[in-house]
Amino acid sequence: MRILITGSNGMLGYDLIKVLQNGNVLINTTSKTLDITKKDDVLDFIKKEKPDIVINSAAYTNVDGCEENQDLAYAVNGEGVENLALACREVDCTLVHISTDYVFKGDSNTPRLEDDELGPMNVYGKSKLKGENAITDILDKYFIVRTAWLYGYNGGNFPKTMLELAKHHDTLTVVYDEVGSPTYTLDLAKAISELIKTDNYGIYHITNSGSCSWFEFAKLIFELAEVDVDVKPVTANEFASPAPRPSYSVLDNEKWVKNGFLPLRSYKEAIGDYIEILKGED
Ligand SMILES: NC(=O)c1ccc[n+]([C@@H]2O[C@H](COP(=O)([O-])OP(=O)(O)OC[C@H]3O[C@@H](n4cnc5c(N)ncnc54)[C@H](OP(=O)(O)O)[C@@H]3O)[C@@H](O)[C@H]2O)c1
């Protein structure tokens, strides 16, 4: 298959290339080679390249930054996605788009299903929902993959931040009243590579199995990395970041499983593998 990947030097983009490079022709683009906010460029590029599938892993992902740079957030996460959807319709190709748990309000305490009520509470989530809506309005052949709490080899993320902070601090405070499912981008990329072999289009929740708070996740990271640091729980209010975040944003992967796929492995196993890779680099 000819697969065009946007955001290819991002965290997920890196693992998508790793997983999809054998047996496919990849057209890897970055914001420099294909700025998705430029409608005419997007249309020209996709018409020229004629991919079978476009995977959009490009986004403005700085959740707090989105509060300050709202125009940019909506341009990339909303209009940029609309541009891709219009271009995919023009050449009749499938669009795979990555979305987020933050499209939900996150005030319930049960895992969210794909059709549950949406209600993003920050600009990032609102802009990502705008992107989702553009796709469902414009296309029939799409996969919207909502995922959460990503970490991977190529890019800054929570585990790396924790390990870096622990080099200079004996005690760290970490939020305990936000719960989600940490997800390894390599596992997600493998899941996407399976999903695109089907034509069961629609919205999917795909995360590693299980859930925890940021506090619990930090403790596990330090245990696995054998780093001795005192981790103290704090509330999100005490931490005071610019963007409000859902207190509970676990995604139910039921539809993925109903379509015949195995649940992704547990987040504990996945972070174990990831920490081993980081250890190997020290
Ligand atoms: N990170 C998470 O915890 C998380 C959670 C849930 C969902 N998601 C979603 O998962 C997807 C992948 O996330 P990620 O963490 O891998 O993101 P990332 O590492 O921040 O990578 C995003 C990429 O998007 C590219 N980009 C930004 N603006 C662009 C534009 N105007 N045109 C083209 N490319 C542009 C950037 O490319 P350049 O480097 O070339 O500027 C960057 O490499 C995103 O859709 C995100 O919303 C992420």
The ligand as a Tripos MOL2 file, in Angstrom:
@<TRIPOS>MOLECULE
LIG
   48    52     1     0     0
SMALL
NO_CHARGES

@<TRIPOS>ATOM
      1 N1          0.9140   12.7230   23.2110 N.am      1 LIG1
      2 C1         -0.1780   12.2690   23.8000 C.2       1 LIG1
      3 O1         -0.1810   11.9940   25.0080 O.2       1 LIG1
      4 C2         -1.4250   12.0550   23.0130 C.ar      1 LIG1
      5 C3         -2.5720   11.5600   23.6640 C.ar      1 LIG1
      6 C4         -3.7290   11.3310   22.9220 C.ar      1 LIG1
      7 C5         -3.7390   11.5750   21.5570 C.ar      1 LIG1
      8 N2         -2.6270   12.0830   20.9450 N.ar      1 LIG1
      9 C6         -2.6710   12.3300   19.4980 C.3       1 LIG1
     10 O2         -1.7840   11.4150   18.8960 O.3       1 LIG1
     11 C7         -1.2180   12.0070   17.7280 C.3       1 LIG1
     12 C8          0.2980   11.8600   17.7730 C.3       1 LIG1
     13 O3          0.7740   12.5130   18.9330 O.3       1 LIG1
     14 P1          2.3370   12.6460   19.2390 P.3       1 LIG1
     15 O4          2.4620   12.7430   20.7170 O.co2     1 LIG1
     16 O5          3.0840   11.6340   18.4680 O.co2     1 LIG1
     17 O6          2.6100   14.0880   18.6440 O.3       1 LIG1
     18 P2          3.9930   14.8820   18.4870 P.3       1 LIG1
     19 O7          5.1390   14.0520   18.9060 O.co2     1 LIG1
     20 O8          3.7840   16.2250   19.0960 O.co2     1 LIG1
     21 O9          4.0880   15.0200   16.9080 O.3       1 LIG1
     22 C9          3.1720   15.7980   16.2040 C.3       1 LIG1
     23 C10         3.8140   16.1990   14.9060 C.3       1 LIG1
     24 O10         2.8690   17.0510   14.2610 O.3       1 LIG1
     25 C11         3.5940   17.8600   13.3930 C.3       1 LIG1
     26 N3          2.8970   19.0930   13.0600 N.ar      1 LIG1
     27 C12         2.5410   20.1010   13.8810 C.ar      1 LIG1
     28 N4          1.9310   21.0710   13.1750 N.ar      1 LIG1
     29 C13         1.8930   20.6360   11.8860 C.ar      1 LIG1
     30 C14         1.3960   21.1800   10.6800 C.ar      1 LIG1
     31 N5          0.8110   22.3870   10.6400 N.pl3     1 LIG1
     32 N6          1.5340   20.4640    9.5340 N.ar      1 LIG1
     33 C15         2.1220   19.2530    9.5450 C.ar      1 LIG1
     34 N7          2.6350   18.6900   10.6530 N.ar      1 LIG1
     35 C16         2.5100   19.3740   11.8170 C.ar      1 LIG1
     36 C17         4.9060   18.1600   14.1020 C.3       1 LIG1
     37 O11         5.8050   18.1310   13.0450 O.3       1 LIG1
     38 P3          7.1840   18.9250   12.9650 P.3       1 LIG1
     39 O12         8.0550   18.2430   13.9470 O.co2     1 LIG1
     40 O13         7.5900   18.7190   11.5620 O.co2     1 LIG1
     41 O14         6.8870   20.3540   13.3320 O.co2     1 LIG1
     42 C18         5.0960   16.9940   15.0610 C.3       1 LIG1
     43 O15         6.1910   16.1920   14.6980 O.3       1 LIG1
     44 C19        -1.7340   13.4440   17.7040 C.3       1 LIG1
     45 O16        -2.8570   13.5090   16.8640 O.3       1 LIG1
     46 C20        -2.1800   13.7000   19.1170 C.3       1 LIG1
     47 O17        -3.2080   14.6680   19.1800 O.3       1 LIG1
     48 C21        -1.4770   12.2990   21.6380 C.ar      1 LIG1
@<TRIPOS>BOND
     1     1     2 1
     2     2     3 2
     3     2     4 1
     4     4     5 ar
     5     4    48 ar
     6     5     6 ar
     7     6     7 ar
     8     7     8 ar
     9     8     9 1
    10     8    48 ar
    11     9    10 1
    12     9    46 1
    13    10    11 1
    14    11    12 1
    15    11    44 1
    16    12    13 1
    17    13    14 1
    18    14    15 2
    19    14    16 1
    20    14    17 1
    21    17    18 1
    22    18    19 2
    23    18    20 1
    24    18    21 1
    25    21    22 1
    26    22    23 1
    27    23    24 1
    28    23    42 1
    29    24    25 1
    30    25    26 1
    31    25    36 1
    32    26    27 ar
    33    26    35 ar
    34    27    28 ar
    35    28    29 ar
    36    29    30 ar
    37    29    35 ar
    38    30    31 1
    39    30    32 ar
    40    32    33 ar
    41    33    34 ar
    42    34    35 ar
    43    36    37 1
    44    36    42 1
    45    37    38 1
    46    38    39 2
    47    38    40 1
    48    38    41 1
    49    42    43 1
    50    44    45 1
    51    44    46 1
    52    46    47 1
@<TRIPOS>SUBSTRUCTURE
     1 LIG1         1 GROUP 0 **** ****
